[in-house]
């Protein structure tokens, strides 16, 4: 079976004007290639500046790479016309670290959920409400939340709402960009479980972008380590954790705070 | 040893706009020894941030301090005159928050921002202020000190900005440093680096540190003692190694179980993590009951109707749970 999404040699450079001298060139993506099979999770692990967020934006069609190819289904996203792009955008949804800022603070939960379908214009009010309520339940939010404002929800509840909202359009690929990072530890576990369950029941495919190597290893079928716009290592979680080959991977591993750390932390000198 | 900081039966509540009372801290008591690192483990809604600001007497307008005392070197910070509190805050007790990107003035060089703290506390004449500023930058930046002093926040990395915040906090050589999620917005390697900075400062300056976080792994190998906060109350307190290796309170145990470990067995991957069920109740739990009862896998009838009392387990490890009564 062909992969759901195939990325080949993606490149993107940002230019920054400096006060004096020539402009600065930042190679956010420097030849990135990978593919994700249907119903699986690829985790992209890296620190800030590695290019992982730029990758998320390019795949979600919010940024245009300078060169390379993104094949989704049979279509090359970068060559697609507006009509095809609209369909593609529906199928690739993005969830950020801070869902709160993507919700209209004056809208109630039900309205927030209905909006993506309302924009499509193909459904009656009742149909949309029905679907919204079904999804609320699916993500573990009670129907009593319908009338609440985003500010009345906890961080975990807001993230569940963000997931429900993306599911309204029945996407095939969900890109999660540090989606768990701002949540408390115990809430991360709840949302991680929800993601696993949705993958199993809906066949969701995930691109899970994070700097949390332990969570990546827990959720992913494959891990790709990014640094300076490139993938420096890729493989199954067990292999990456037990036999890291690249220096960046080893550094990231060493930086994971461990509950069972036996010694005393030695400060960097 | 005489504790440098002592919190006695602190009760703080907030009045919302609709008039509802939210009890953030419900009778918290603990002490801190000079030179130790006390880790406070708490998630959102546990009262940890209220506790952090309480230690400096920085209560927001809508708060009500119903009861309690915060004794610093024997003086109750909740009862002294505002001018006296002003002199202590920033100079003897300092607080570091989470977001360095919003805490620094964007159009002022960072050297000057640190110097301002010294000016505010009248730490000497111009020469003395310059000397102290250089000194603290050297402590935190080593050879890069001269370049960093002249930089603007946007020219610095996240880790460097956090070091500037730390510089501000220690400029006046406080005896106590309270840090509330100081590494939350940082990358893992930068996070480790900053933890190392804290450890180094703590040793070289004899600082007493109170490190507040929701991530218990950060306290491992760092904190001397660990205090677990849930629903505005202390549920467990003891030597860090003991609490981390062998947690006793059902909440602490459930929390540690829910965190994915690097050593996870292959067939545990992509399976359910043993998450704590339901949400921690954002509104005040009823008084006279255990705040964790609704989610506790080991709850008993008594947990709903009475306040759990502290039980002394071995080695200055206490836990507030009916499970241990009668032991």
Interface residues (C-beta under 8 A of the other chain):
Chain A: X41 X47 X48 X154 X155 X156 X157 X184 X185 X186 X187 X188 X189 X190 X192 X193 X196 X197 X211 X212 X213 X214 X215 X217 X218 X219 X221 X237 X238 X241 X251 X252 X253 X254 X255 X256 X257 X258 X259 X260 X261 X262 X263 X264 X265 X266 X267 X268
Chain B: X43 X44 X45 X158 X187 X188 X189 X190 X191 X192 X193 X195 X196 X197 X199 X200 X214 X215 X216 X217 X218 X220 X221 X222 X244 X245 X254 X255 X256 X258 X259 X260 X261 X262 X264 X266 X268 X269 X270 X271 X272 X273 X274 X275 X276 X279 X282
